């Protein structure tokens, strides 16, 4: 029996695709960058859903793999689409030189190793005259773009000092002042850049290293608090959710298919509540981190954590009782390695329930009877480590028909050396001789809505509140009204707190049975300062999504990534702005809503040596979708179930 068309790739499918590609290039050694499921044709998937629900024969939805790879030792970047259903190659394309494959950590390891073995780098290290207990660590970054020396695929390698015998020592507290550049086609160091360390663009050759004290985060190097008592999450009767074949999640009227790939990591398909469709697909499309230091080479410092690397490739192996608390279900992820072999990412996703305070409550003051319901949530989470930073990314469901997407940023700041006593306006000194440069975290969430139905189109609208004119009808001047405006063309839109602007995804063809208003889901997105780089800069051009909180486009089959499909050393022009410029019909049609959120990170000294989590959250909440509070039937909170305990020496009453 054929698998469901939305199932993730299996290990055997990865091997099948790689084998067909190797047969296509029998005389070449291949270095694979990606082997992943190509997005199934949406119309065929919807036909599959319809047949499945009606009990009719299921249509064939071809299983197609997208693969990206290099001929080893060359700059020839190739993409191929493999039809697994037919066991054939659909098409192959030799990509333009302007496109580059993503980074993988086997390549990073090789780049860092060859950097440290390069004679010029060894000579530079010798100038440091380091004590015997210290050594040099190389950290490879994607080269970025500036339109000058960015045609070849390269790495900018930043250098730090580590301590022997302490592999977890915080090397970011000891940055160095030179940075080799590696060409990945030649796999050799092509030059060494000297880094500016003062308040100007001026650089200096390497000098003997001056002592910098450590600044550690691992517990064995710290005095740990001794007064924290255990807090445990117990579910004596087990969990309230189930995971069915194909990683189909069911919990408290929710249904969703949990998916995973090398680039997006965790994402969801076919999200429903009480059997009613809400979203065809929801994923983190991209995240860019542009840095503010205007000096060479930092002017190119801009990470695209999904497109340059891949959320699935850097997914953590989550630890029981540490990354997730309580009764946990873990799901593995599957990616591929540079040889084209399947690679399991164990425990890449964790699923658990949590209590988030009160869900709703009312006390009848006449009878003094209180009805209270706890806010139980279901968390589906992954954690990424992208060199220095960690991102904790989660879909969070509750019993009121609401879904949240939460991103928590933590980890260690990316650092640079700074002269003693120097201060610059584009960064913060967080440790002696250590500068943390300002940067932004700009995330782009792709939302493919199906509000209430897969058979009718959706629209994007926004509501705003306005004061009524003071007149005979409003003599006291207290009145205000809410006005809804339908967005009738694709493009970028922004929040407006002065009007309490809220965006909604609506199905105008299905009306609420009580008030006859269109069923909707609103998007609550936190205010975001858009990308600060100049509009003519490569930072701006590459982060096509970074200038507006909302973008609206018509659905396009291969339009999944708002910054473009190939972001490594990209130059812009292949992402969301291009799609919006088509001026497609977007009212009552198959639309995609792109939600941008993030933070402008002006580092503080409290962010070092490890940064406390910064929380960014987007909410999707029903608006006239139900006929009453959908959590009204949640069992009330009862002490005999909760078994809370009174702390001795306290009173129940004032």
C-alpha positions in Angstrom: 0.0 0.0 0.0 1.3 3.4 -0.9 2.2 5.7 1.9 0.2 8.9 2.7 1.4 11.7 0.3 2.3 14.0 3.2 4.4 11.4 5.1 8.1 12.4 5.5 10.7 10.7 3.4 11.8 7.3 4.7 15.4 6.0 4.8 14.7 3.7 1.9 13.4 6.6 -0.2 16.5 8.7 0.5 18.6 5.7 -0.7 16.4 5.2 -3.8 16.8 8.9 -4.8 20.5 8.9 -4.2 21.0 5.7 -6.2 19.2 7.1 -9.2 21.2 10.3 -9.1 24.5 8.4 -8.9 23.5 6.4 -11.9 22.8 9.7 -13.7 26.4 10.8 -13.0 28.4 7.6 -13.1 31.7 9.3 -13.8 31.4 11.9 -11.0 31.9 11.8 -7.2 28.9 13.7 -5.7 28.6 15.8 -2.5 25.0 16.0 -1.5 23.6 19.1 0.1 20.0 18.1 0.4 17.7 15.1 -0.3 14.2 16.0 0.7 10.6 15.5 -0.2 9.5 18.0 -2.9 6.2 19.6 -1.8 3.4 17.4 -3.2 1.1 18.9 -5.7 -1.6 20.6 -3.6 -4.5 19.9 -5.9 -3.7 16.2 -5.8 -3.4 16.2 -2.1 -6.7 17.9 -1.6 -8.3 15.3 -4.0 -6.7 12.6 -1.8 -8.3 14.2 1.3 -11.7 14.2 -0.4 -11.4 10.6 -1.6 -10.2 9.5 1.9 -13.2 11.2 3.6 -15.7 9.8 1.1 -14.3 6.3 1.0 -13.6 6.5 -2.7 -10.4 5.1 -4.4 -7.4 7.1 -3.5 -5.6 9.0 -6.3 -1.9 8.6 -6.9 0.1 11.5 -5.6 3.6 11.1 -6.9 6.4 11.0 -4.4 9.0 13.4 -5.7 12.4 14.1 -4.2 14.4 17.3 -4.5 18.1 16.8 -4.3 20.9 19.4 -4.4 24.6 18.4 -4.8 28.0 19.3 -6.2 30.4 17.4 -8.4 33.2 16.9 -5.9 36.1 19.4 -6.2 34.1 21.7 -8.5 31.8 24.6 -8.3 29.2 22.9 -10.4 25.9 23.0 -8.3 23.2 20.7 -9.6 19.6 20.1 -8.7 17.6 17.1 -9.6 14.0 16.0 -9.1 13.5 12.3 -8.7 10.1 10.6 -9.2 10.2 7.8 -6.6 6.8 6.6 -7.7 8.0 5.9 -11.3 11.7 5.3 -10.2 12.8 7.9 -12.7 14.6 11.2 -13.0 12.1 14.0 -13.8 14.6 16.8 -14.5 18.1 18.0 -13.7 19.4 21.5 -13.8 23.0 22.9 -13.6 22.5 26.0 -11.5 23.6 29.5 -12.3 26.9 30.5 -10.7 25.0 33.0 -8.5 23.4 30.1 -6.6 25.3 28.2 -3.9 24.4 25.1 -1.9 23.8 25.2 1.8 26.3 24.7 4.6 26.6 21.3 6.3 28.6 20.5 9.4 30.7 17.9 7.8 31.9 20.6 5.5 32.3 23.0 8.4 34.4 20.5 10.3 36.6 20.1 7.2 37.0 23.8 6.7 37.9 24.4 10.4 40.5 21.6 10.2 42.2 22.7 7.1 42.2 26.3 8.4 44.2 25.3 11.5 46.6 23.2 9.3 47.3 26.0 6.8 50.9 27.2 7.0 49.9 30.9 7.0 47.4 30.4 9.8 50.0 28.4 11.8 52.4 31.3 11.4 49.7 33.7 12.5 49.0 31.6 15.6 52.7 31.5 16.4 52.7 35.3 16.7 50.2 35.0 19.6 52.8 33.2 21.7 50.1 31.4 23.6 50.8 29.7 26.9 50.9 25.9 26.6 47.5 25.3 28.2 45.7 27.4 25.6 45.1 26.7 21.9 43.2 28.2 18.9 39.7 27.3 17.8 38.4 28.0 14.3 34.7 28.8 13.7 33.5 28.9 10.1 30.7 31.3 9.1 28.9 31.6 5.8 30.7 34.3 3.8 27.7 36.5 3.1 27.4 39.0 0.3 28.7 42.5 -0.6 28.9 42.4 -4.4 32.6 42.7 -4.3 34.4 39.4 -3.6 31.4 37.0 -3.0 31.1 35.1 -6.3 33.0 32.0 -5.2 31.5 29.9 -2.4 33.5 30.8 0.7 33.7 30.7 4.5 34.8 33.5 6.8 36.6 31.8 9.6 36.6 33.5 13.0 39.3 32.5 15.5 39.1 32.1 19.3 41.3 30.9 22.2 40.3 27.7 24.0 41.7 26.0 27.0 43.3 22.5 26.8 41.6 19.9 28.9 38.4 21.9 29.0 36.6 21.3 25.7 33.5 23.2 26.9 35.4 26.3 27.9 33.7 29.4 26.6 36.0 30.4 23.7 33.6 33.3 22.8 35.2 35.1 25.8 38.5 35.1 24.0 38.1 36.3 20.3 41.2 36.8 18.1 41.9 39.6 15.6 42.6 37.7 12.4 40.1 35.7 10.2 41.1 33.3 7.4 38.9 33.0 4.3 38.4 29.5 2.8 37.4 28.8 -0.8 35.2 25.6 -0.7 35.9 24.6 -4.3 39.7 24.7 -3.8 39.3 23.7 -0.1 42.1 26.0 1.0 42.7 29.3 2.7 42.9 32.0 0.1 43.7 35.0 2.4 43.8 36.1 6.0 41.7 39.2 7.0 42.8 41.3 9.9 39.9 42.5 12.0 39.2 46.0 13.2 39.4 46.2 17.0 39.0 49.9 17.7 36.5 52.6 16.8 37.5 52.9 13.1 38.1 50.6 10.1 41.8 50.4 11.0 43.3 47.0 11.4 46.6 45.7 12.8 48.7 42.6 12.3 48.6 39.9 14.9 50.4 40.7 18.2 51.3 38.5 21.2 48.2 37.5 23.0 47.4 39.4 26.2 45.8 37.5 29.0 42.0 37.5 29.0 40.2 36.0 32.0 37.7 33.2 31.3 33.9 33.7 31.5 32.4 30.2 31.8 28.9 28.8 31.7 29.3 25.0 32.4 28.2 24.1 35.9 31.6 22.5 37.0 33.2 25.9 36.6 30.6 27.7 38.7 29.3 28.0 42.2 25.8 26.6 41.7 22.9 27.6 44.0 22.1 25.1 46.7 18.6 26.3 47.8 16.5 25.3 44.8 13.9 22.5 45.6 12.7 20.0 43.0 9.7 20.8 40.9 8.2 17.7 39.1 5.5 17.3 36.5 3.5 14.2 37.0 0.7 12.6 35.0 -0.3 9.5 36.9 -2.9 8.4 34.3 -0.7 9.1 31.3 -1.0 11.7 28.6 -4.2 13.0 26.9 -2.7 13.0 23.4 -2.0 10.2 20.9 0.4 9.9 18.0 -0.9 7.8 15.1 1.0 6.3 12.1 2.4 9.1 9.9 3.1 11.2 13.0 -0.6 12.3 13.1 -1.2 14.1 16.4 -4.6 14.1 18.2 -5.2 16.1 21.3 -8.3 17.8 22.7 -10.1 18.1 19.4 -6.9 19.1 17.6 -5.5 17.1 14.6 -2.2 17.8 12.9 0.4 16.0 10.9 3.9 16.5 12.4 6.5 16.8 9.7 10.3 17.2 9.6 12.9 18.0 6.9 16.5 19.1 6.7 15.6 22.8 6.1 12.5 23.7 8.0 13.0 21.1 10.7 9.6 20.8 12.5 6.5 21.9 10.6 2.8 21.0 10.5 0.4 19.9 7.8 -3.4 19.5 7.8 -4.2 21.3 11.0 -7.8 20.9 12.1 -9.9 21.6 15.2 -13.0 19.4 15.9 -12.7 18.1 12.3 -12.7 21.6 10.7 -9.7 22.5 8.6 -7.6 25.5 9.8 -4.3 25.3 8.0 -3.0 23.3 5.1 0.6 23.9 6.1 2.4 26.0 8.7 6.2 26.3 8.9 9.1 28.6 9.9 10.1 29.7 6.4 13.3 31.6 7.2 15.2 33.4 9.9 17.9 35.9 9.2 20.3 37.5 11.6 21.9 40.7 10.1 24.7 42.3 12.1 25.2 46.0 12.6 29.0 46.4 12.5 29.8 48.4 9.3 33.4 47.4 9.1 35.0 44.7 6.9 34.4 41.8 7.1 31.5 42.2 9.5 29.5 44.2 6.9 28.8 40.7 5.3 27.9 39.1 8.6 24.3 37.9 8.1 23.1 34.4 8.9 20.1 32.7 7.2 19.7 29.9 9.7 17.3 27.8 7.6 18.5 28.5 4.1 22.2 28.7 4.7 22.3 25.7 7.0 18.9 24.0 7.8 16.9 23.6 11.0 16.7 19.9 10.6 20.4 19.5 10.2 21.2 21.3 13.4 18.3 19.9 15.5 19.3 18.9 19.0 18.9 15.4 20.5 16.5 16.4 23.2 17.2 15.2 26.7 14.5 13.7 29.0 13.9 15.9 32.0 16.0 18.7 30.7 14.7 20.1 27.4 11.1 18.9 28.1 9.5 18.1 31.5 6.9 15.6 32.4 5.6 12.7 30.3 7.3 13.1 27.0 7.0 11.6 23.5 10.0 11.9 21.2 10.0 11.7 17.5 13.1 11.2 15.4 13.8 13.3 12.3 15.4 12.1 9.1 17.9 14.0 6.9 20.7 13.0 4.6 24.4 13.2 4.8 26.9 14.5 2.1 27.3 10.9 0.8 23.5 10.7 0.1 22.9 8.3 2.9 19.9 8.7 5.3 20.9 10.3 8.7 18.6 9.9 11.7 18.3 12.9 14.1 17.3 11.1 17.2 14.8 12.8 19.6 14.6 15.8 17.3 11.0 16.6 18.4 9.5 16.4 21.8 5.8 16.5 22.6 4.3 17.1 26.1 1.5 18.7 27.9 1.9 21.6 30.3 -0.2 23.7 32.6 -0.3 27.4 31.8 -2.4 28.9 34.6 -6.1 29.6 34.4 -7.9 29.0 31.1 -11.1 30.8 32.2 -12.9 31.6 35.4 -16.0 33.3 36.8 -17.2 33.7 40.3 -20.9 34.4 40.9 -20.6 37.0 43.6 -24.2 36.4 44.6 -23.6 32.8 45.4 -19.8 32.9 45.9 -19.5 29.9 43.5 -16.5 29.9 41.3 -16.1 27.9 38.1 -12.5 27.7 37.0 -10.8 25.7 34.2 -7.0 25.2 33.9 -5.3 26.2 30.6 -3.8 22.9 29.5 -1.5 23.2 26.5 0.2 20.8 24.2 3.7 21.7 23.1 5.4 20.3 20.0 9.0 21.5 20.2 12.4 21.3 18.6 15.7 23.0 19.6 18.4 24.2 17.1 22.0 24.9 17.8 23.4 27.2 15.1 27.1 27.6 16.2 26.8 30.0 19.1 23.0 30.5 19.3 20.2 28.2 20.4 16.6 28.5 19.2 13.8 26.8 21.0 10.9 26.6 18.5 7.5 25.3 19.4 3.9 25.0 18.2 1.7 25.3 21.3 -2.0 24.3 21.2 -4.7 25.0 23.8 -8.2 23.9 24.4 -9.8 27.2 23.3 -8.9 26.5 19.6 -5.8 28.7 19.7 -2.4 27.9 18.3 0.8 29.7 19.1 4.2 29.6 17.5 6.9 30.4 20.0 10.6 31.1 19.4 13.0 31.4 22.3 16.5 32.7 21.6 19.3 31.7 24.0 22.9 30.4 23.7 26.0 32.6 23.4 26.5 35.9 21.7 28.7 36.0 18.6 31.7 38.0 19.7 34.6 40.1 18.3 37.7 41.5 19.9 37.7 45.1 21.0 40.6 47.3 22.3 40.7 48.0 26.1 38.7 51.1 26.9 37.1 51.4 23.4 33.3 51.7 23.0 31.4 51.7 19.7 27.7 52.5 19.0 27.1 49.2 17.0 27.9 46.9 19.9 28.2 46.3 23.6 31.3 45.4 25.6 30.2 42.3 27.5 33.6 41.1 28.9 37.1 42.5 29.0 38.2 42.8 25.3 35.0 41.3 24.0 32.4 43.1 21.8 29.0 41.7 21.1 27.7 43.4 18.0 24.1 44.6 17.6 22.0 42.4 15.4 18.4 41.5 14.6 16.6 38.2 14.7 14.0 38.3 12.0 11.8 35.3 11.6 9.3 34.6 8.8 6.4 32.2 9.4 4.7 30.8 6.4 0.9 30.2 6.9 -1.1 28.4 4.3 -4.7 28.9 5.6 -7.7 26.7 5.0 -10.1 28.4 7.4 -13.1 26.2 7.7 -12.7 24.4 4.4 -10.3 23.0 1.9 -12.8 23.7 -0.9 -13.2 27.5 -0.6 -10.7 30.3 -0.9 -9.6 32.6 1.9 -8.9 36.3 2.2 -6.8 38.5 4.5 -8.4 41.4 6.2 -7.6 43.7 9.1 -9.7 45.3 11.7 -9.0 48.8 13.1 -10.7 50.8 15.8 -11.7 54.4 15.3 -13.2 57.0 17.6 -16.7 58.1 16.6 -17.4 61.7 15.8 -18.8 63.7 18.7 -22.2 64.5 17.5 -25.9 64.2 18.4 -25.6 60.4 18.3 -22.4 60.4 20.4 -22.9 63.4 22.6 -20.6 62.3 25.3 -17.8 61.4 22.9 -17.1 57.9 24.3 -18.1 55.9 21.3 -15.7 54.0 19.0 -16.2 51.5 16.3 -14.3 48.6 14.7 -13.9 48.7 10.9 -12.8 45.7 8.8 -10.8 46.2 5.6 -10.1 43.4 3.0 -6.6 43.3 1.6 -7.2 43.3 -2.1 -3.6 43.0 -3.5 -0.4 41.1 -2.6 2.5 42.7 -0.8 3.7 43.8 2.6 1.6 45.3 5.4 2.4 46.5 8.9 0.9 46.7 12.3 -0.5 50.0 13.5 -0.9 50.2 17.3 -2.5 53.6 17.1 -5.5 51.9 15.4 -5.3 48.6 17.2 -4.8 46.9 13.8 -5.3 43.2 13.8 -4.9 40.9 10.8 -7.4 38.1 10.2 -7.6 35.2 7.7 -11.2 34.9 6.7 -13.5 32.5 4.8 -16.2 34.8 3.5 -18.1 31.9 2.1 -18.8 30.4 5.5 -20.7 32.6 8.0 -21.0 32.2 11.7 -24.4 30.7 12.6 -25.1 33.3 15.3 -23.9 36.7 14.0 -23.5 35.9 10.3 -19.9 37.2 10.2 -17.2 35.5 8.2 -15.4 32.7 10.1 -11.9 33.9 10.8 -8.6 33.3 12.6 -6.8 36.4 13.8 -3.0 36.8 13.9 -1.6 38.3 17.0 2.0 39.2 16.1 4.3 41.2 18.4 5.5 44.6 17.1 8.8 44.3 15.2 11.3 46.9 14.0 11.9 46.0 10.4 15.4 45.4 9.1 17.5 48.4 9.8 20.1 47.9 7.0 19.8 50.4 4.1 17.5 49.4 1.3 20.4 49.4 -1.1 22.5 47.1 1.1 22.8 43.4 0.5 21.5 42.7 4.1 18.2 44.3 3.0 18.1 42.8 -0.5 18.7 39.3 0.8 16.2 39.5 3.6 13.2 40.1 1.3 10.7 39.5 4.1 12.4 41.7 6.7 10.7 45.0 6.1 7.0 44.2 6.9 5.2 42.3 9.7 2.8 40.7 7.2 3.2 39.7 3.5 0.3 38.3 1.4 0.9 36.3 -1.8 -1.1 33.8 -3.8 -0.1 30.2 -3.3 2.8 29.0 -5.5 3.9 25.4 -5.6 7.6 25.9 -5.0 7.3 29.2 -3.0 8.1 28.0 0.5 11.0 30.2 1.5 10.5 33.9 1.9 14.2 34.7 1.5 14.5 32.6 -1.6 15.3 28.9 -2.2 19.1 29.4 -2.1 20.2 31.9 0.5 23.9 31.1 0.9 25.7 34.2 -0.5 22.5 35.2 -2.2 21.9 38.7 -3.6 18.1 38.9 -3.3 15.5 38.9 -6.1 14.3 35.3 -5.6 11.9 35.5 -2.7 8.7 37.0 -1.4 9.0 40.4 -3.1 9.2 38.7 -6.5 6.1 36.7 -5.8 4.1 39.6 -4.5 5.1 41.7 -7.6 3.0 39.4 -9.9 0.0 41.1 -8.5 -2.0 37.9 -8.4 -5.6 37.7 -7.2 -5.6 37.3 -3.4 -9.3 37.8 -2.4 -11.2 34.6 -1.8 -8.5 32.5 -3.4 -5.7 30.2 -2.5 -3.5 32.5 -0.5 -0.4 32.3 1.7 0.1 34.7 4.7 3.7 35.3 5.8 4.1 36.5 9.4 7.3 38.3 10.4 8.4 38.7 14.0 11.6 39.0 15.9 13.7 41.3 18.0 16.4 43.9 17.7 19.1 42.6 19.9 21.1 45.3 21.5 23.3 43.0 23.7 23.5 43.7 27.4 26.2 42.4 29.8 23.6 40.1 31.3 23.5 38.2 28.0 27.0 36.9 28.7 28.4 34.2 29.0 25.0 32.7 28.1 21.9 34.6 27.2 18.6 34.1 29.3 15.8 33.2 26.9 14.2 36.0 24.9 10.6 34.9 24.0 8.9 35.8 20.8 5.4 34.5 20.2 2.7 34.6 17.4 -0.9 33.6 18.2 -3.6 32.4 15.9 -7.0 32.8 17.6 -10.6 32.1 16.4 -12.8 35.1 15.5 -16.4 34.1 15.0 -15.3 30.6 14.0 -17.2 29.0 16.8 -20.6 29.7 18.3 -19.3 29.9 21.9 -16.1 29.5 23.9 -14.7 26.2 22.5 -13.1 25.4 25.9 -16.4 25.6 27.7 -16.6 21.8 28.0 -13.1 21.4 29.6 -13.5 19.7 33.0 -13.4 22.2 35.9 -10.3 22.3 38.0 -10.7 20.1 41.2 -8.4 19.7 44.1 -8.9 15.9 44.3 -7.4 15.7 40.8 -4.8 18.4 41.1 -3.6 17.4 44.6 -2.1 20.7 45.3 -0.6 21.0 48.8 -0.6 23.9 51.3 2.8 25.0 52.4 3.0 24.5 56.2 2.7 27.6 58.2 0.4 29.4 55.7 -3.3 30.1 55.9 -6.0 29.3 53.3 -7.7 32.6 54.2 -6.7 36.1 54.9 
